Amino acid sequence: MIHGVTITPFDAAAVLIVLAAALGYINYRVLKLPPSVGLTVMGAVASLIVVGIDFLMPDSGVGGEVVRFIAGIDFHETLMNGMLSFLLFAGALHVDWSDMKKGRWPILILSTVGVLLSTVIVGGGFYLLAQIIGLAVPFVWCLVFGALISPTDPVAVMGVLQRAKVPPTLEATVAGESLFNDGVGVVVFTILLATALGTEPFSVGHAATLFFFEAGGGVILGLGVGWIGYRAMRSIDDYKLEVLISLAMVMGGYTLAHWIHISGPVAMAVAGLLIGNEGVRTAMSDTTRAYLLGFWSLIDDILNAVLFVLIGLEVVTIPSDSRLLLLGVAAIPLVLLARSLSVIGPLTVLRPLLSLGRLAVPTLIWGGLRGGISVALALGLPDGPAKPIALAATYIVVLFSVIVQGGTIARLLEWIAPTAHATEPKPDMTV
């Protein structure tokens, strides 16, 4: 409420859309940064300016009202139960199944074993760093932080891949891993959070059962929803109705997954892959194909813009404790180390079966961006001593990831690419 005016969800959405459009225009005309990087930077700067106004002119009350408005936006609810289903489906629509199939083993291993390995490494390292800095954080809560920060964000990753020139199979592998590892990460996060809160005793058997139920259930639901949508689209030729069917698949499928407690992100990724490949190829006319892909590309672009503006604006919720800021900065190399080990290890084991080329390691490590999903999970933590610690570290890692890694990955790959192409044979894709 601002001076007696109640801010409705529509008002909040209107503010975010106007900000995304205005900041996107400035970035396009002036900064010329990748959209995700530019919008995040300007969102963060705008929020800091507001904080500065509140500090310099405390009697005005304007800065304080704006800060309360930004802090009042339920980022967790907005992303996890609103935007995420659309973003994952739209992203999966554009992943080529034939290329993704060639990299199926790296996708499977990196999105499961890689996430678990990264969770343990980050959790252990974060516990040690907190002890050194003088913050008492229980080990299980450090593992919770490891789980929420380990998945790469498919929205951020695929936005970068559109600008970076990488081989099609590697691009599909990176995109496929990012689509599925966030669903796996959410499941691991849920299990560890229940353990940290004491609502469920931890056991390997129970955790494995819950993991396979949620992730496996997500795959089955995604196939079911995708198949129903595919059959419906194939039986008609009406582009408006077919676009509406795709919208119903996303909203209905994600809601159903939430009701029956299985992984909605995994379900939407699977459904999007099915429609984006088999559906586009055999169930649509040229007119429908153009309208459907255009519709989802537009949805993807709009929600991407709003998401990265939100990430930038939410900087105002970072606690100002210098120890938390120091721990967050120290978490950046820790997360990069964990990502490196969880990528290099599995790829080394898989090398006899599949070689993705020299670009694979730098692309998967430096291009493995953290984004809105990690922020949403951190904001969704229950209030307690561990929340501000995890929240501050998450924001700092995400801002570094989106701004620094996202802003430099294309140039890094351009620098590596000539050497890689000149010295390496074509990847072996026989498996």
Sine and cosine of phi, psi and omega as CSV:
sin_phi,cos_phi,sin_psi,cos_psi,sin_omega,cos_omega
0.00,0.00,0.79,-0.62,0.01,-1.00
-0.87,-0.49,0.93,-0.38,-0.01,-1.00
0.76,0.65,0.75,0.66,0.08,-1.00
1.00,0.10,-0.04,1.00,0.00,-1.00
-0.99,-0.16,0.84,-0.54,0.01,-1.00
-0.98,0.18,0.78,-0.63,0.02,-1.00
-1.00,0.04,0.92,-0.39,0.00,-1.00
-1.00,0.08,0.26,-0.97,0.10,-1.00
-0.83,0.56,-0.58,0.81,0.03,-1.00
-0.91,0.41,-0.65,0.76,0.04,-1.00
-0.87,0.49,-0.71,0.71,0.01,-1.00
-0.89,0.46,-0.69,0.73,0.03,-1.00
-0.89,0.45,-0.64,0.76,0.01,-1.00
-0.89,0.46,-0.68,0.73,0.02,-1.00
-0.87,0.49,-0.70,0.71,-0.03,-1.00
-0.91,0.41,-0.66,0.75,0.01,-1.00
-0.91,0.41,-0.69,0.73,0.03,-1.00
-0.89,0.47,-0.69,0.72,0.04,-1.00
-0.88,0.47,-0.71,0.70,-0.01,-1.00
-0.88,0.48,-0.67,0.74,0.00,-1.00
-0.92,0.39,-0.71,0.70,-0.03,-1.00
-0.92,0.40,-0.73,0.68,-0.01,-1.00
-0.93,0.37,-0.60,0.80,0.07,-1.00
-0.89,0.46,-0.63,0.77,0.03,-1.00
-0.91,0.42,-0.70,0.71,0.02,-1.00
-0.88,0.47,-0.68,0.73,0.01,-1.00
-0.89,0.45,-0.68,0.74,-0.03,-1.00
-0.91,0.42,-0.65,0.76,-0.08,-1.00
-1.00,0.07,-0.54,0.84,-0.17,-0.99
-0.92,-0.39,-0.88,0.47,-0.12,-0.99
-0.97,0.25,-0.62,0.78,0.01,-1.00
0.85,0.53,0.57,0.82,0.08,-1.00
-1.00,0.08,0.30,-0.95,0.17,-0.98
-0.79,0.61,0.65,-0.76,-0.11,-0.99
-0.78,0.63,-0.72,0.70,-0.03,-1.00
-0.88,0.47,-0.64,0.77,-0.01,-1.00
-0.94,0.34,-0.76,0.65,-0.04,-1.00
-0.88,0.48,-0.70,0.71,-0.03,-1.00
-0.92,0.39,-0.62,0.78,0.03,-1.00
-0.91,0.40,-0.71,0.71,0.01,-1.00
-0.86,0.50,-0.77,0.64,-0.06,-1.00
-0.94,0.35,-0.56,0.83,0.09,-1.00
-0.89,0.45,-0.68,0.73,0.02,-1.00
-0.91,0.41,-0.68,0.73,0.02,-1.00
-0.89,0.45,-0.68,0.73,0.01,-1.00
-0.87,0.49,-0.68,0.73,-0.01,-1.00
-0.92,0.39,-0.61,0.79,0.02,-1.00
-0.93,0.36,-0.58,0.82,0.08,-1.00
-0.88,0.48,-0.67,0.75,0.01,-1.00
-0.89,0.46,-0.68,0.73,0.04,-1.00
-0.88,0.48,-0.65,0.76,0.02,-1.00
-0.89,0.45,-0.65,0.76,0.05,-1.00
-0.87,0.49,-0.68,0.73,0.00,-1.00
-0.89,0.45,-0.57,0.82,-0.01,-1.00
-0.96,0.27,-0.67,0.74,-0.07,-1.00
-0.98,0.21,-0.57,0.82,-0.02,-1.00
-0.80,-0.60,0.93,0.36,-0.08,-1.00
-0.89,0.45,-0.44,0.90,-0.03,-1.00
-0.97,0.26,-0.35,0.94,-0.04,-1.00
-0.92,0.38,-0.60,0.80,0.00,-1.00
0.98,0.21,-0.15,0.99,-0.05,-1.00
-0.92,0.39,-0.75,0.66,-0.02,-1.00
-0.86,0.51,-0.68,0.73,-0.02,-1.00
-0.89,0.45,-0.64,0.77,0.02,-1.00
-0.90,0.43,-0.67,0.75,0.00,-1.00
-0.92,0.39,-0.66,0.75,0.03,-1.00
-0.88,0.48,-0.68,0.73,0.01,-1.00
-0.91,0.41,-0.57,0.82,0.04,-1.00
-0.90,0.44,-0.73,0.69,-0.01,-1.00
-0.90,0.43,-0.72,0.69,-0.01,-1.00
-0.91,0.42,-0.40,0.91,-0.01,-1.00
-0.99,0.16,-0.18,0.98,0.05,-1.00
-0.95,0.30,0.84,-0.54,-0.03,-1.00
-0.98,0.18,1.00,0.06,-0.06,-1.00
-0.87,0.49,-0.67,0.74,-0.03,-1.00
-0.87,0.49,-0.76,0.65,-0.01,-1.00
-0.91,0.40,-0.66,0.75,-0.03,-1.00
-0.88,0.48,-0.70,0.72,-0.05,-1.00
-0.99,0.13,-0.82,0.58,-0.16,-0.99
-0.93,0.36,-0.56,0.83,-0.03,-1.00
-0.91,-0.41,0.31,0.95,0.02,-1.00
-0.65,-0.76,-0.96,0.29,-0.13,-0.99
-0.96,0.27,-0.55,0.84,-0.19,-0.98
-0.87,0.49,-0.65,0.76,-0.03,-1.00
-0.88,0.48,-0.67,0.75,0.02,-1.00
-0.93,0.38,-0.69,0.73,-0.05,-1.00
-0.91,0.42,-0.67,0.74,-0.02,-1.00
-0.93,0.36,-0.68,0.73,0.03,-1.00
-0.89,0.45,-0.72,0.70,0.00,-1.00
-0.89,0.45,-0.65,0.76,0.02,-1.00
-0.91,0.41,-0.66,0.75,-0.03,-1.00
-0.92,0.38,-0.47,0.89,0.00,-1.00
-0.84,0.54,-0.49,0.87,-0.13,-0.99
-0.98,-0.21,0.18,0.98,0.04,-1.00
-1.00,-0.09,0.84,-0.54,-0.03,-1.00
-0.97,0.25,0.86,-0.51,-0.07,-1.00
-0.91,0.42,-0.59,0.81,-0.03,-1.00
-0.90,0.43,-0.65,0.76,0.07,-1.00
-0.94,0.33,-0.64,0.77,-0.01,-1.00
-0.91,0.41,-0.58,0.82,0.00,-1.00
-0.88,0.47,-0.58,0.81,0.02,-1.00
-0.91,0.42,-0.53,0.85,0.01,-1.00
-0.98,-0.21,0.45,0.89,-0.11,-0.99
-0.89,0.45,-0.59,0.81,-0.03,-1.00
-0.93,0.36,-0.73,0.68,0.11,-0.99
-0.86,0.52,-0.64,0.77,0.01,-1.00
-0.88,0.48,-0.74,0.67,-0.03,-1.00
-0.89,0.46,-0.74,0.68,-0.07,-1.00
-0.95,0.32,-0.71,0.70,-0.04,-1.00
-0.91,0.40,-0.58,0.81,-0.05,-1.00
-0.99,0.15,-0.14,0.99,0.03,-1.00
-0.87,-0.49,-0.96,0.29,0.00,-1.00
-0.87,0.50,-0.65,0.76,0.00,-1.00
-0.88,0.48,-0.68,0.73,0.01,-1.00
-0.91,0.41,-0.69,0.72,0.01,-1.00
-0.90,0.44,-0.69,0.72,0.01,-1.00
-0.89,0.45,-0.70,0.72,0.01,-1.00
-0.90,0.44,-0.63,0.78,0.01,-1.00
-0.86,0.51,-0.70,0.71,-0.02,-1.00
-0.93,0.37,-0.70,0.72,-0.02,-1.00
-0.90,0.43,-0.74,0.67,0.01,-1.00
-0.90,0.43,-0.70,0.72,-0.01,-1.00
-0.86,0.51,-0.73,0.69,0.01,-1.00
-0.91,0.41,-0.71,0.71,0.00,-1.00
-0.91,0.41,-0.62,0.78,0.00,-1.00
-0.91,0.41,-0.60,0.80,0.04,-1.00
-0.88,0.47,-0.71,0.70,0.00,-1.00
-0.91,0.41,-0.68,0.73,0.01,-1.00
-0.88,0.47,-0.67,0.74,0.01,-1.00
-0.89,0.46,-0.66,0.76,0.03,-1.00
-0.89,0.45,-0.67,0.74,-0.01,-1.00
-0.90,0.43,-0.65,0.76,-0.04,-1.00
-0.97,0.23,-0.34,0.94,0.04,-1.00
0.98,-0.20,0.40,0.92,0.04,-1.00
-0.94,-0.33,0.79,-0.61,-0.01,-1.00
-1.00,0.01,0.96,-0.27,0.02,-1.00
-0.83,-0.55,0.87,-0.50,0.04,-1.00
-0.83,0.56,0.55,-0.83,-0.08,-1.00
-0.87,0.50,-0.62,0.79,-0.04,-1.00
-0.90,0.43,-0.55,0.83,0.05,-1.00
-0.95,0.31,-0.49,0.87,0.11,-0.99
-0.91,0.41,-0.60,0.80,0.08,-1.00
-0.92,0.40,-0.59,0.81,0.08,-1.00
-0.87,0.50,-0.70,0.72,0.07,-1.00
-0.88,0.47,-0.66,0.75,0.04,-1.00
-0.87,0.50,-0.61,0.79,-0.01,-1.00
-0.94,0.34,-0.62,0.78,-0.07,-1.00
-0.98,0.18,-0.37,0.93,-0.05,-1.00
-0.99,-0.14,-0.20,0.98,-0.08,-1.00
-0.97,0.24,-0.62,0.79,-0.01,-1.00
-0.93,0.37,0.67,-0.74,0.13,-0.99
-0.98,0.18,0.47,-0.88,-0.09,-1.00
-1.00,-0.01,0.88,-0.48,-0.06,-1.00
-0.89,0.45,-0.53,0.85,0.00,-1.00
-0.91,0.42,-0.77,0.64,-0.01,-1.00
-0.92,0.40,-0.68,0.73,-0.05,-1.00
-0.89,0.46,-0.74,0.68,-0.05,-1.00
-0.95,0.32,-0.45,0.89,0.11,-0.99
-0.91,0.42,-0.62,0.79,0.04,-1.00
-0.94,0.33,-0.66,0.75,-0.05,-1.00
-0.88,0.47,-0.48,0.88,0.02,-1.00
-0.91,0.42,-0.42,0.91,-0.03,-1.00
-0.98,-0.18,-0.42,0.91,-0.02,-1.00
-1.00,-0.04,0.69,-0.72,-0.03,-1.00
-1.00,-0.02,0.97,-0.26,0.04,-1.00
-0.77,-0.63,0.39,-0.92,0.01,-1.00
-0.84,0.54,0.53,-0.85,-0.07,-1.00
-0.83,0.56,-0.67,0.74,-0.02,-1.00
-0.92,0.40,-0.65,0.76,0.04,-1.00
-0.91,0.41,-0.66,0.75,0.03,-1.00
-0.88,0.48,-0.70,0.72,0.01,-1.00
-0.92,0.40,-0.58,0.82,0.02,-1.00
-0.92,0.40,-0.73,0.69,0.01,-1.00
-0.89,0.45,-0.70,0.72,0.01,-1.00
-0.90,0.43,-0.69,0.73,0.00,-1.00
-0.89,0.45,-0.67,0.74,0.02,-1.00
-0.89,0.46,-0.69,0.73,-0.03,-1.00
-0.92,0.38,-0.51,0.86,0.04,-1.00
-0.92,0.38,-0.62,0.79,-0.11,-0.99
-1.00,-0.10,-0.48,0.88,-0.08,-1.00
-0.96,0.29,-0.34,0.94,0.07,-1.00
-0.96,0.30,-0.60,0.80,0.08,-1.00
-0.90,0.44,-0.68,0.73,0.05,-1.00
-0.90,0.44,-0.69,0.73,-0.01,-1.00
-0.88,0.48,-0.64,0.77,0.02,-1.00
-0.90,0.44,-0.64,0.77,0.02,-1.00
-0.91,0.42,-0.73,0.69,0.02,-1.00
-0.88,0.48,-0.68,0.73,0.04,-1.00
-0.85,0.52,-0.70,0.71,-0.02,-1.00
-0.88,0.47,-0.68,0.73,0.01,-1.00
-0.90,0.45,-0.74,0.67,-0.04,-1.00
-0.93,0.37,-0.58,0.81,0.02,-1.00
-0.91,0.41,-0.66,0.75,0.05,-1.00
-0.88,0.48,-0.60,0.80,0.04,-1.00
-0.92,0.39,-0.70,0.72,-0.02,-1.00
-0.89,0.45,-0.59,0.81,0.00,-1.00
-0.99,0.15,-0.18,0.98,0.01,-1.00
0.98,0.20,0.23,0.97,-0.01,-1.00
-0.98,0.18,-0.40,0.92,0.03,-1.00
-0.63,-0.78,0.76,-0.65,0.07,-1.00
-0.94,0.35,0.63,-0.78,-0.04,-1.00
-1.00,0.08,0.73,-0.69,0.19,-0.98
-0.53,-0.85,0.54,-0.84,-0.05,-1.00
-0.87,0.50,-0.67,0.75,-0.03,-1.00
-0.90,0.44,-0.71,0.70,0.00,-1.00
-0.91,0.42,-0.68,0.73,0.01,-1.00
-0.88,0.47,-0.68,0.73,0.00,-1.00
-0.90,0.43,-0.65,0.76,0.03,-1.00
-0.89,0.46,-0.73,0.68,0.01,-1.00
-0.89,0.45,-0.64,0.77,0.00,-1.00
-0.88,0.48,-0.77,0.64,-0.04,-1.00
-0.94,0.35,-0.52,0.86,0.05,-1.00
-0.92,0.40,-0.74,0.67,-0.06,-1.00
-0.94,0.33,-0.76,0.65,-0.04,-1.00
-0.94,0.34,-0.73,0.69,0.02,-1.00
-0.90,0.43,-0.63,0.78,0.06,-1.00
-0.89,0.45,-0.59,0.81,0.06,-1.00
-0.89,0.45,-0.66,0.75,0.04,-1.00
-0.89,0.46,-0.73,0.68,-0.02,-1.00
-0.90,0.44,-0.70,0.71,0.02,-1.00
-0.89,0.45,-0.66,0.75,0.02,-1.00
-0.88,0.48,-0.66,0.75,0.06,-1.00
-0.90,0.43,-0.65,0.76,0.00,-1.00
-0.91,0.42,-0.75,0.66,0.01,-1.00
-0.90,0.44,-0.69,0.72,0.01,-1.00
-0.89,0.46,-0.65,0.76,-0.01,-1.00
-0.92,0.39,-0.67,0.74,0.03,-1.00
-0.88,0.48,-0.72,0.69,0.03,-1.00
-0.89,0.45,-0.66,0.75,0.01,-1.00
-0.88,0.47,-0.74,0.68,-0.01,-1.00
-0.90,0.43,-0.63,0.77,0.01,-1.00
-0.91,0.42,-0.70,0.72,0.00,-1.00
-0.91,0.40,-0.60,0.80,-0.03,-1.00
-0.93,0.36,-0.43,0.90,-0.07,-1.00
-1.00,0.06,-0.09,1.00,-0.03,-1.00
-0.71,-0.70,0.16,-0.99,0.10,-1.00
-0.63,-0.78,0.98,0.20,-0.01,-1.00
-0.54,-0.84,0.97,-0.23,-0.17,-0.99
-0.88,0.48,-0.57,0.82,0.00,-1.00
-0.91,0.41,-0.68,0.73,0.00,-1.00
-0.94,0.35,-0.59,0.81,-0.01,-1.00
-0.94,0.35,-0.60,0.80,0.12,-0.99
-0.90,0.44,-0.65,0.76,0.03,-1.00
-0.89,0.45,-0.63,0.78,0.04,-1.00
-0.88,0.47,-0.68,0.73,0.02,-1.00
-0.89,0.46,-0.61,0.79,0.03,-1.00
-0.91,0.41,-0.64,0.77,0.03,-1.00
-0.91,0.42,-0.62,0.79,0.05,-1.00
-0.84,0.54,-0.72,0.70,-0.07,-1.00
-0.93,0.36,-0.79,0.62,-0.08,-1.00
-0.95,0.32,-0.69,0.72,0.01,-1.00
-0.93,0.36,-0.68,0.74,-0.02,-1.00
-0.91,0.42,-0.68,0.74,-0.02,-1.00
-0.93,0.37,-0.63,0.77,0.04,-1.00
-0.90,0.44,-0.69,0.73,0.02,-1.00
-0.88,0.47,-0.66,0.75,0.04,-1.00
-0.87,0.49,-0.64,0.77,0.02,-1.00
-0.91,0.42,-0.64,0.77,-0.01,-1.00
-0.91,0.42,-0.65,0.76,-0.09,-1.00
-0.99,-0.14,0.16,0.99,0.14,-0.99
0.88,0.48,0.75,0.66,0.18,-0.98
-0.82,-0.57,0.13,-0.99,-0.15,-0.99
-0.97,0.26,0.96,-0.27,0.08,-1.00
-0.90,0.44,-0.67,0.74,0.04,-1.00
-0.84,0.54,-0.69,0.72,0.03,-1.00
-0.90,0.44,-0.67,0.74,0.00,-1.00
-0.87,0.49,-0.69,0.72,-0.02,-1.00
-0.93,0.36,-0.58,0.81,0.05,-1.00
-0.90,0.43,-0.69,0.72,0.00,-1.00
-0.92,0.40,-0.71,0.70,0.01,-1.00
-0.89,0.46,-0.65,0.76,0.02,-1.00
-0.91,0.42,-0.63,0.77,0.05,-1.00
-0.89,0.45,-0.67,0.75,-0.03,-1.00
-0.91,0.41,-0.74,0.68,-0.01,-1.00
-0.94,0.34,-0.63,0.78,-0.05,-1.00
-0.94,0.34,-0.31,0.95,0.00,-1.00
-0.93,-0.37,-0.96,0.28,-0.04,-1.00
-0.92,0.39,-0.64,0.76,-0.01,-1.00
-0.90,0.43,-0.74,0.67,0.01,-1.00
-0.89,0.45,-0.58,0.81,-0.09,-1.00
-0.98,0.22,-0.62,0.78,-0.16,-0.99
-0.82,-0.57,-0.20,0.98,-0.13,-0.99
-0.94,-0.33,0.02,1.00,-0.11,-0.99
-0.74,-0.67,0.55,-0.84,0.18,-0.98
-0.98,0.22,0.19,-0.98,0.02,-1.00
-0.87,0.50,-0.63,0.78,0.00,-1.00
-0.90,0.43,-0.74,0.68,0.01,-1.00
-0.89,0.46,-0.68,0.74,-0.01,-1.00
-0.85,0.53,-0.71,0.71,-0.01,-1.00
-0.91,0.42,-0.69,0.72,-0.01,-1.00
-0.93,0.37,-0.70,0.71,-0.06,-1.00
-0.91,0.42,-0.74,0.67,0.00,-1.00
-0.92,0.40,-0.60,0.80,0.05,-1.00
-0.91,0.42,-0.65,0.76,0.02,-1.00
-0.88,0.48,-0.75,0.66,-0.05,-1.00
-0.95,0.30,-0.49,0.87,0.10,-0.99
-0.91,0.42,-0.65,0.76,0.03,-1.00
-0.92,0.40,-0.71,0.71,0.06,-1.00
-0.85,0.53,-0.70,0.72,-0.01,-1.00
-0.87,0.50,-0.73,0.68,-0.04,-1.00
-0.91,0.42,-0.69,0.73,-0.02,-1.00
-0.90,0.44,-0.75,0.66,-0.03,-1.00
-0.93,0.38,-0.57,0.82,0.10,-1.00
-0.85,0.53,-0.74,0.67,-0.02,-1.00
-0.87,0.50,-0.74,0.68,0.00,-1.00
-0.89,0.45,-0.66,0.75,-0.04,-1.00
-0.87,0.50,-0.74,0.68,-0.07,-1.00
-0.96,0.26,-0.47,0.88,0.17,-0.99
-0.90,0.43,-0.69,0.73,0.03,-1.00
-0.86,0.50,-0.69,0.72,0.01,-1.00
-0.85,0.52,-0.70,0.72,0.02,-1.00
-0.91,0.42,-0.69,0.72,-0.04,-1.00
-0.91,0.41,-0.54,0.84,-0.08,-1.00
-0.95,0.32,0.01,1.00,0.08,-1.00
-0.83,0.55,-0.47,0.88,-0.06,-1.00
-0.89,0.45,-0.29,0.96,-0.02,-1.00
-1.00,0.02,-0.06,1.00,0.02,-1.00
-0.94,0.34,0.81,-0.59,0.05,-1.00
-0.88,0.48,0.50,-0.87,-0.08,-1.00
-1.00,-0.01,0.08,1.00,0.02,-1.00
-0.88,0.48,0.83,-0.56,-0.06,-1.00
-0.89,0.46,-0.53,0.85,0.02,-1.00
-0.92,0.39,-0.60,0.80,0.04,-1.00
-0.93,0.38,-0.64,0.77,0.04,-1.00
-0.90,0.43,-0.66,0.75,0.03,-1.00
-0.90,0.44,-0.68,0.74,0.03,-1.00
-0.90,0.44,-0.63,0.78,0.03,-1.00
-0.90,0.45,-0.68,0.73,0.03,-1.00
-0.90,0.43,-0.66,0.75,0.02,-1.00
-0.91,0.41,-0.44,0.90,0.00,-1.00
-0.95,0.31,-0.33,0.94,-0.03,-1.00
-0.88,0.47,-0.83,0.55,0.04,-1.00
-0.90,0.43,-0.50,0.87,0.04,-1.00
-0.89,0.45,-0.72,0.69,0.00,-1.00
-0.91,0.42,-0.63,0.78,0.04,-1.00
-0.91,0.41,-0.63,0.77,0.04,-1.00
-0.90,0.44,-0.71,0.70,0.01,-1.00
-0.89,0.46,-0.66,0.75,0.04,-1.00
-0.89,0.45,-0.66,0.75,-0.01,-1.00
-0.88,0.47,-0.74,0.67,-0.02,-1.00
-0.92,0.39,-0.60,0.80,-0.03,-1.00
-0.97,0.22,-0.20,0.98,0.09,-1.00
-0.99,-0.13,-0.77,0.64,-0.08,-1.00
-0.90,0.43,-0.66,0.75,0.00,-1.00
-0.85,0.53,-0.85,0.53,0.02,-1.00
-0.87,0.49,-0.64,0.77,0.00,-1.00
-0.92,0.40,-0.55,0.83,0.05,-1.00
-0.91,0.41,-0.68,0.74,0.02,-1.00
-0.91,0.42,-0.60,0.80,-0.07,-1.00
-1.00,0.09,-0.09,1.00,-0.09,-1.00
-0.83,0.56,-0.62,0.78,0.05,-1.00
-0.89,0.45,-0.41,0.91,-0.02,-1.00
-1.00,-0.04,-0.58,0.82,-0.11,-0.99
-0.38,-0.92,0.79,-0.62,0.10,-1.00
-0.92,-0.38,0.83,-0.55,0.00,-1.00
-1.00,-0.09,0.06,1.00,0.04,-1.00
1.00,-0.03,0.13,-0.99,-0.08,-1.00
-0.93,0.37,-0.42,0.91,-0.01,-1.00
-0.96,0.28,-0.26,0.97,-0.13,-0.99
-0.87,0.49,-0.77,0.64,-0.09,-1.00
-0.90,0.44,-0.80,0.60,0.02,-1.00
-0.89,0.46,-0.57,0.82,0.01,-1.00
-0.91,0.41,-0.72,0.69,-0.04,-1.00
-0.94,0.34,-0.54,0.84,-0.03,-1.00
-0.99,0.14,-0.87,0.49,-0.08,-1.00
-0.97,0.25,-0.44,0.90,0.04,-1.00
-1.00,0.01,0.01,1.00,0.04,-1.00
-0.99,0.11,0.97,0.23,-0.12,-0.99
-0.98,0.20,0.58,-0.82,0.18,-0.98
-1.00,-0.10,0.52,-0.85,-0.09,-1.00
-0.47,-0.88,-0.66,-0.75,-0.16,-0.99
-0.89,0.46,-0.53,0.85,-0.03,-1.00
-0.90,0.44,-0.69,0.72,0.03,-1.00
-0.89,0.46,-0.68,0.74,0.02,-1.00
-0.89,0.46,-0.69,0.72,-0.02,-1.00
-0.89,0.46,-0.68,0.74,0.02,-1.00
-0.90,0.43,-0.65,0.76,0.01,-1.00
-0.91,0.41,-0.67,0.75,0.02,-1.00
-0.92,0.39,-0.43,0.90,0.00,-1.00
-0.99,0.12,-0.04,1.00,0.04,-1.00
-0.90,0.43,0.58,-0.81,0.04,-1.00
-0.92,0.39,0.49,-0.87,0.01,-1.00
-0.87,0.49,0.66,-0.76,-0.01,-1.00
0.21,-0.98,0.07,-1.00,-0.06,-1.00
-0.87,0.49,-0.50,0.87,-0.07,-1.00
-0.98,0.19,-0.40,0.92,-0.11,-0.99
-0.89,0.46,-0.78,0.62,-0.02,-1.00
-0.89,0.46,-0.51,0.86,0.02,-1.00
-0.93,0.38,-0.76,0.65,0.01,-1.00
-0.91,0.41,-0.62,0.78,-0.05,-1.00
-0.91,0.41,-0.72,0.69,0.00,-1.00
-0.89,0.46,-0.72,0.70,0.00,-1.00
-0.90,0.45,-0.64,0.77,0.00,-1.00
-0.89,0.46,-0.74,0.68,-0.02,-1.00
-0.88,0.48,-0.69,0.72,-0.04,-1.00
-0.91,0.42,-0.68,0.73,0.03,-1.00
-0.90,0.43,-0.68,0.73,-0.02,-1.00
-0.91,0.41,-0.69,0.72,0.02,-1.00
-0.88,0.48,-0.69,0.73,0.06,-1.00
-0.88,0.47,-0.69,0.73,-0.05,-1.00
-0.88,0.47,-0.78,0.63,-0.06,-1.00
-0.94,0.35,-0.70,0.71,-0.12,-0.99
-0.98,0.18,-0.79,0.62,-0.10,-1.00
-0.99,0.16,-0.82,0.57,-0.02,-1.00
-0.92,0.40,-0.73,0.69,-0.01,-1.00
-0.90,0.44,-0.52,0.86,-0.02,-1.00
-0.99,0.15,-0.24,0.97,-0.08,-1.00
-0.87,-0.49,-0.17,0.99,-0.11,-0.99
-0.89,0.46,-0.64,0.77,-0.02,-1.00
-0.89,0.46,-0.70,0.72,0.01,-1.00
-0.93,0.37,-0.59,0.81,0.05,-1.00
-0.87,0.49,-0.72,0.69,-0.02,-1.00
-0.94,0.35,-0.56,0.83,0.08,-1.00
-0.90,0.43,-0.57,0.82,0.02,-1.00
-0.95,0.32,-0.62,0.78,-0.02,-1.00
-0.98,0.19,-0.56,0.83,-0.18,-0.98
-0.82,0.57,-0.73,0.68,-0.04,-1.00
-0.85,0.52,-0.65,0.76,0.03,-1.00
-0.92,0.40,-0.67,0.75,-0.02,-1.00
-0.90,0.43,-0.69,0.72,-0.04,-1.00
-0.94,0.35,-0.50,0.87,-0.06,-1.00
-0.98,0.18,-0.45,0.89,-0.14,-0.99
-0.94,-0.34,-0.19,0.98,-0.10,-0.99
-0.91,-0.42,0.57,-0.82,0.14,-0.99
-0.96,0.28,0.19,-0.98,0.07,-1.00
-0.89,0.46,0.58,-0.81,-0.02,-1.00
-0.85,0.53,0.59,-0.81,0.07,-1.00
-0.99,0.13,0.91,-0.41,-0.07,-1.00
-0.90,-0.43,0.60,0.80,-0.11,-0.99
-0.98,0.21,-0.28,0.96,-0.05,-1.00
-1.00,-0.08,0.00,0.00,0.00,0.00
